[in-house]
Amino acid sequence: MKILIIGSKGFIGTHATQFFKKRNYDVIGCDVVTEYNDKNYFQIDATNSSYHSLFENNQVDVCINCSGAASVPLSIKFPLKDFTLNTLNVFKILEAIRTNQTNCKFINLSSAAVYGNPASLPILEKADLNPLSPYGLHKLQAEQICKEFYEYYQLKTCSVRIFSAYGNGLKKQLLWDLFNKFKTQPIVELFGTGQETRDFIHIEDVLQALDLILKKASFAGEPINLANGAAYSIAYIAELYKKYLGSSKEIVFNQQLKEGDPLHWRASIIQIESMGYVKSKTIEEGIKEYINWAAELDID
């Protein structure tokens, strides 16, 4: 099976490329970064991307779109850029598939941000969608585009709503922020109350789930939650950090909520579990590994 990974130099894309290569898939990478040593890598223009030549010159079975912007604050500050990267580019990719390779399956990495603040937990895929930021709205629009290309052109598409993905290599968001604040600040100050919750999923489990999806999903434009069905508070995560670092620093929550951030997330994962998904790594194991990785990086 030949897989095209768009956004192959990003956090999820890099791990996905390594994961599928180890499982003897024929993998093609694509991103905006220059790469001279990989004949199976294609660079695209960051400002005016076109994907037609990719599908004209390479016969692929599955395209996984790991590209796009992933910052709620930046989506508020630069909405056009976020729309281009998260919505318009999805349309361009699907139009290239429609024009050149109609049998290619398409997996678009969406986000739990499409839900906003859910009315109830756990969050089912059929729940009302109320994004709180341009980022969440643009991810929702991309999902609608995937559904459009399935319904009108019979392309095989699905949207994977990833919750709080983490793991070695991620240099942003909560875990990276915590590592740097414990290292440099006398008091570790965080946004919110500490009682906000997230449903974390390790990158290794994200990839396991993607492998199941490409083999077992119906590809009828449907959304699929990707999480572990468990809610952990930000305060709990911060205390784990304190414990594993052996730190005595005080953790303070400033009671200010970030614009665009939801209060509580916990996913229903019935759909992905029906495909055979089983969590392989606990949050405690994953965070301990992440801290060790970040510490080694800091030494280097």
C-alpha positions as CSV (number, residue, x, y, z in Angstrom):
1,M,0.0,0.0,0.0
2,K,1.3,3.4,-0.9
3,I,0.6,6.3,1.5
4,L,1.0,10.0,0.8
5,I,1.5,12.0,4.0
6,I,1.0,15.8,3.5
7,G,2.6,17.7,6.3
8,S,5.2,15.0,6.8
9,K,7.6,17.4,8.6
10,G,5.2,18.3,11.4
11,F,4.7,16.6,14.8
12,I,2.1,14.1,13.8
13,G,3.4,13.9,10.2
14,T,7.0,13.0,11.2
15,H,5.8,10.3,13.5
16,A,3.4,9.0,10.9
17,T,6.1,8.8,8.3
18,Q,8.3,6.7,10.6
19,F,5.4,4.6,11.8
20,F,4.2,3.5,8.3
21,K,7.7,3.0,6.9
22,K,8.4,0.6,9.8
23,R,5.3,-1.4,8.8
24,N,6.6,-1.7,5.3
25,Y,4.1,0.8,3.7
26,D,5.4,2.7,0.7
27,V,5.5,6.2,2.0
28,I,5.7,9.5,0.2
29,G,6.2,12.7,2.2
30,C,5.1,16.2,1.3
31,D,5.6,19.5,3.1
32,V,6.9,23.1,2.7
33,V,10.3,22.3,4.2
34,T,13.3,21.8,1.9
35,E,14.6,18.2,1.9
36,Y,17.5,17.2,-0.4
37,N,18.1,13.6,0.7
38,D,14.8,11.8,0.3
39,K,13.7,10.9,-3.2
40,N,10.2,10.1,-1.9
41,Y,9.7,13.6,-0.6
42,F,8.0,16.5,-2.4
43,Q,8.2,20.1,-1.5
44,I,5.2,22.4,-2.1
45,D,4.9,26.2,-2.1
46,A,3.9,27.5,1.3
47,T,2.2,30.6,-0.1
48,N,0.5,29.1,-3.2
49,S,0.2,25.4,-2.7
50,S,-0.9,23.1,-5.6
51,Y,-1.2,19.4,-5.3
52,H,-2.1,18.3,-8.8
53,S,1.4,17.3,-9.8
54,L,1.6,15.0,-6.7
55,F,-1.4,13.0,-7.8
56,E,-0.5,13.2,-11.5
57,N,2.9,11.7,-11.0
58,N,2.3,9.3,-8.0
59,Q,-0.2,6.6,-7.8
60,V,-1.3,6.4,-4.1
61,D,-3.8,4.4,-2.1
62,V,-4.2,6.6,0.9
63,C,-3.6,10.3,1.5
64,I,-3.3,11.4,5.1
65,N,-3.4,15.2,5.6
66,C,-1.4,16.1,8.6
67,S,-0.8,19.7,7.4
68,G,-2.3,22.9,8.6
69,A,-2.1,25.4,11.4
70,A,-2.6,24.3,15.0
71,S,-2.8,27.4,17.1
72,V,-6.1,28.9,18.5
73,P,-4.5,32.2,19.5
74,L,-2.8,32.6,16.0
75,S,-6.1,31.7,14.3
76,I,-7.7,34.6,16.2
77,K,-4.9,37.0,15.2
78,F,-4.4,35.8,11.6
79,P,-7.7,34.2,10.5
80,L,-7.0,34.3,6.8
81,K,-3.8,32.3,7.2
82,D,-5.5,29.8,9.4
83,F,-8.4,29.5,6.8
84,T,-5.9,29.0,4.0
85,L,-3.9,26.3,5.8
86,N,-6.8,24.4,7.5
87,T,-9.7,24.8,5.0
88,L,-8.7,26.0,1.5
89,N,-5.8,23.6,1.3
90,V,-8.1,20.6,2.1
91,F,-10.3,21.7,-0.8
92,K,-7.2,21.9,-3.1
93,I,-6.0,18.4,-2.1
94,L,-9.4,16.9,-2.7
95,E,-9.8,18.6,-6.0
96,A,-6.4,17.2,-7.1
97,I,-7.6,13.7,-6.0
98,R,-11.0,14.2,-7.8
99,T,-9.2,15.2,-11.0
100,N,-6.4,12.6,-11.0
101,Q,-7.1,9.6,-8.7
102,T,-10.7,9.0,-7.6
103,N,-9.8,5.8,-5.8
104,C,-7.4,7.4,-3.4
105,K,-8.7,7.3,0.2
106,F,-8.4,10.6,2.1
107,I,-8.0,11.0,5.9
108,N,-8.1,14.6,7.1
109,L,-6.8,15.3,10.6
110,S,-9.5,17.5,12.2
111,S,-9.8,18.6,15.8
112,A,-11.9,18.3,18.9
113,A,-12.0,22.1,18.6
114,V,-15.1,21.7,16.3
115,Y,-17.1,20.8,19.5
116,G,-16.4,23.9,21.5
117,N,-18.0,23.5,25.0
118,P,-20.1,20.4,24.7
119,A,-23.5,20.1,26.2
120,S,-22.7,16.7,27.8
121,L,-19.9,14.3,28.3
122,P,-18.6,12.0,26.8
123,I,-18.8,13.8,23.4
124,L,-20.3,11.7,20.7
125,E,-19.5,12.4,17.0
126,K,-23.1,13.4,16.5
127,A,-23.0,16.1,19.2
128,D,-23.7,19.7,18.3
129,L,-20.8,21.5,16.8
130,N,-20.0,25.0,18.3
131,P,-16.4,26.0,17.7
132,L,-15.1,28.8,19.9
133,S,-12.3,30.0,17.6
134,P,-11.5,30.6,13.9
135,Y,-9.3,27.5,14.2
136,G,-12.2,25.3,15.3
137,L,-14.5,26.8,12.7
138,H,-12.0,26.3,9.9
139,K,-11.5,22.7,10.9
140,L,-15.3,22.2,10.8
141,Q,-15.4,23.8,7.3
142,A,-12.7,21.3,6.2
143,E,-14.9,18.5,7.5
144,Q,-17.8,19.8,5.5
145,I,-15.6,19.9,2.4
146,C,-14.7,16.2,3.0
147,K,-18.4,15.4,3.2
148,E,-19.0,17.4,0.1
149,F,-16.5,15.5,-2.0
150,Y,-17.9,12.2,-0.8
151,E,-21.5,13.1,-1.5
152,Y,-21.1,14.8,-4.8
153,Y,-18.0,13.0,-6.3
154,Q,-18.0,9.7,-4.3
155,L,-14.5,10.3,-3.1
156,K,-13.5,8.1,-0.1
157,T,-13.0,10.6,2.8
158,C,-13.2,10.8,6.6
159,S,-12.3,13.4,9.2
160,V,-10.4,12.4,12.4
161,R,-11.2,14.6,15.3
162,I,-8.0,14.4,17.4
163,F,-8.3,15.5,21.0
164,S,-5.2,16.4,23.0
165,A,-2.4,14.6,21.2
166,Y,1.1,14.7,22.8
167,G,4.4,12.9,22.8
168,N,8.1,13.2,22.2
169,G,8.9,15.9,19.6
170,L,6.0,18.2,20.5
171,K,7.5,21.7,21.2
172,K,4.4,23.6,22.0
173,Q,1.1,23.5,24.0
174,L,0.7,22.5,27.6
175,L,3.5,19.9,28.2
176,W,6.2,22.0,26.5
177,D,5.0,25.1,28.4
178,L,5.1,23.2,31.7
179,F,8.6,21.9,31.1
180,N,10.0,25.4,30.3
181,K,8.2,27.0,33.2
182,F,9.4,24.5,35.7
183,K,12.9,25.0,34.4
184,T,13.0,28.8,34.3
185,Q,10.3,30.3,36.5
186,P,10.3,30.6,40.4
187,I,6.6,30.0,40.4
188,V,4.8,28.0,37.7
189,E,1.9,30.1,36.6
190,L,-0.8,28.7,34.3
191,F,-4.0,29.9,32.8
192,G,-7.4,28.9,34.1
193,T,-8.5,27.4,37.3
194,G,-6.7,24.1,37.0
195,Q,-10.0,22.2,36.9
196,E,-10.4,22.4,33.1
197,T,-10.1,18.9,31.6
198,R,-8.7,17.4,28.5
199,D,-8.7,13.9,26.9
200,F,-5.1,13.1,26.1
201,I,-3.9,10.6,23.6
202,H,-0.2,9.7,23.0
203,I,1.2,10.0,19.5
204,E,1.9,6.2,19.4
205,D,-1.9,5.6,20.0
206,V,-2.8,8.2,17.4
207,L,-0.8,6.3,14.8
208,Q,-2.2,2.9,15.9
209,A,-5.7,4.4,15.4
210,L,-4.9,5.9,12.0
211,D,-3.7,2.5,10.8
212,L,-7.0,1.0,12.0
213,I,-9.0,3.8,10.3
214,L,-7.3,3.4,6.9
215,K,-8.1,-0.3,7.0
216,K,-11.6,-0.4,8.6
217,A,-13.3,3.0,8.3
218,S,-16.2,3.3,5.9
219,F,-14.8,6.5,4.2
220,A,-18.3,8.0,3.7
221,G,-17.3,11.5,4.8
222,E,-17.8,10.5,8.4
223,P,-16.1,12.1,11.5
224,I,-14.2,9.8,14.0
225,N,-13.2,10.8,17.5
226,L,-9.6,10.0,18.4
227,A,-8.9,10.1,22.1
228,N,-8.9,7.8,25.1
229,G,-12.3,8.5,26.7
230,A,-10.8,9.9,29.9
231,A,-10.7,13.4,31.3
232,Y,-7.6,14.7,33.2
233,S,-7.5,18.1,34.8
234,I,-4.8,20.6,34.0
235,A,-4.0,20.7,37.7
236,Y,-3.4,16.9,37.7
237,I,-1.0,17.1,34.7
238,A,0.9,20.0,36.4
239,E,1.2,18.0,39.6
240,L,2.5,15.0,37.7
241,Y,5.2,17.2,36.3
242,K,6.1,18.5,39.7
243,K,6.3,14.9,41.0
244,Y,8.4,13.5,38.1
245,L,10.8,16.5,38.1
246,G,11.2,16.3,41.9
247,S,10.3,20.0,42.1
248,S,9.2,22.0,45.1
249,K,8.0,25.0,43.0
250,E,4.5,26.4,43.6
251,I,1.9,25.9,40.8
252,V,-0.5,28.9,40.5
253,F,-3.6,29.2,38.3
254,N,-4.4,32.8,37.3
255,Q,-8.1,32.2,36.9
256,Q,-8.1,33.7,33.4
257,L,-9.4,31.6,30.6
258,K,-7.7,31.8,27.2
259,E,-10.0,33.0,24.4
260,G,-11.2,30.1,22.3
261,D,-10.3,27.4,24.9
262,P,-13.1,25.0,26.0
263,L,-13.7,24.1,29.7
264,H,-14.1,20.3,29.6
265,W,-13.4,17.6,27.0
266,R,-13.9,13.8,27.2
267,A,-14.6,11.9,24.0
268,S,-16.8,9.0,23.3
269,I,-14.5,6.5,21.6
270,I,-17.0,3.8,20.8
271,Q,-16.4,4.2,17.0
272,I,-12.6,3.8,17.1
273,E,-12.8,1.0,19.7
274,S,-15.2,-0.9,17.3
275,M,-12.3,-1.0,14.9
276,G,-10.0,-2.6,17.5
277,Y,-8.4,0.4,19.2
278,V,-6.9,-0.3,22.6
279,K,-4.8,2.3,24.5
280,S,-1.2,1.3,24.7
281,K,0.2,4.1,27.0
282,T,-1.1,5.7,30.2
283,I,-1.0,9.4,30.7
284,E,1.5,8.9,33.5
285,E,3.8,6.8,31.3
286,G,3.5,9.2,28.4
287,I,4.3,12.3,30.5
288,K,7.3,10.7,32.2
289,E,8.7,9.8,28.8
290,Y,8.0,13.3,27.5
291,I,9.9,14.9,30.5
292,N,12.9,12.6,29.9
293,W,12.9,13.5,26.2
294,A,12.7,17.2,26.9
295,A,15.4,17.0,29.5
296,E,17.8,15.3,27.1
297,L,17.0,17.9,24.5
298,D,17.8,20.6,27.0
299,I,21.2,19.1,27.7
300,D,22.0,18.9,24.0
